[in-house]
Amino acid sequence: MATSTDKTHLYWATGCTSCLRIKEFLERNDVSFVSHNVVKSKETDVDDTDSEGISSEVGIKGVDEALMQEMADHGLPQHVPIVRQGAAWADGKDLAAVADLVGVDHDADPLAPEELNRRLMMLLDTTLSYLERLPPEQLTTDIPNRPRSYGELVQHIFSLPDVFLMHEAGVPMTGVPRMEHSWDPHSVVALAAYGESVRGRLTDWMTTAGQECDWMEPADVFWGQPTKHELFERTTWHTGQHVRQLEWILTNTLEQSIEEPLDPALWEGLPMPEKVWNTK
C-alpha cells in the first residue's frame, strides 16, 4: 500500500502515446515523479543485435533489460506505462486507477461511439493518404529517439483498431497483443492492403455486430477495467496520436507540404496528449 512519503515512479518509453499522456496527466496535477525510460538511449553501450529484437513482454525494441528487471523485482507487469508508489502500482493506460493511486481527481465521459467511429475512419483514411507520401526507401528510417521505423509506425496505427476488432471477436487480451498475420512494414503495398483490410472490417463490424454492442459492458483487457466504450475511445485517440506523429514526420523531417493537415477539431473531446512526441 502506498503512503504519503512514497515517491511516485513512472516507467515509460519514448514514442509511446500512453506514456506521454500519463506524464502530462501527472505534471498537470502537480505530481512529481521519478522518470524511468525503458528504451535504451543512444549513449548506452549495448549489443546492437540485442537492441534489434522485440521484447516478448513489453512489445518494443531496444528495451533496457536492467530497468525491466527492476520492474520485475517490484512485482510490476512487463509493459509500459506503469506508475508505482512503494509496493502499490497502477497501469498508466488507466487514468482513473492512476488518479486513485496518486490521490488526485479524475472524471471524464467518452464521446458517443458513433462519433468515435467517424473520427477513427477519418484517421485511417488520412493514414492511407500519408502512406502514399512516404518514399519506399524511408520506410526503414526510425522515428525520433526510438528504434521503430516509419513503416512500423504505420503498421502500428492500423493495428490499433485491429486489436479492438480482435477483442470483439473474443481473442484474449492477457498481454500486449501479437498479430497472427504478418504484414511487411517495409512495403507500401502490404501496408496499404493491411490498412484497407482493417478499415473494411471495422466498417462491417460497426454496421452489424456493433449495432448490438453493449458499450457499458466491461472490456476484457490486461491493463485495467474499462468499459467497451472506454476501450473504443482509447483506440480512437491512440490512433490519432500516432497519425499526428506521422504527419509531423512528413512535414518536419521529410519537409513535405500538406495542403489539408489534420484538423484540430478531431481532438476535441478526446483525452489526447498535448505534445506530439515524448522524448524525456
Secondary structure as UniProt FT lines:
FT   TURN            4..5
FT   STRAND          8..12
FT   TURN            14..15
FT   HELIX           17..28
FT   TURN            29..30
FT   STRAND          34..37
FT   TURN            42..43
FT   HELIX           48..52
FT   TURN            56..58
FT   HELIX           65..73
FT   TURN            74..75
FT   STRAND          82..85
FT   TURN            86..87
FT   STRAND          88..91
FT   TURN            92..93
FT   HELIX           95..102
FT   HELIX           113..133
FT   HELIX           136..138
FT   TURN            139..140
FT   TURN            144..145
FT   HELIX           150..168
FT   TURN            169..170
FT   TURN            185..186
FT   HELIX           188..207
FT   HELIX           209..212
FT   TURN            215..216
FT   HELIX           228..248
FT   HELIX           249..253
FT   HELIX           264..267
FT   TURN            268..269
//
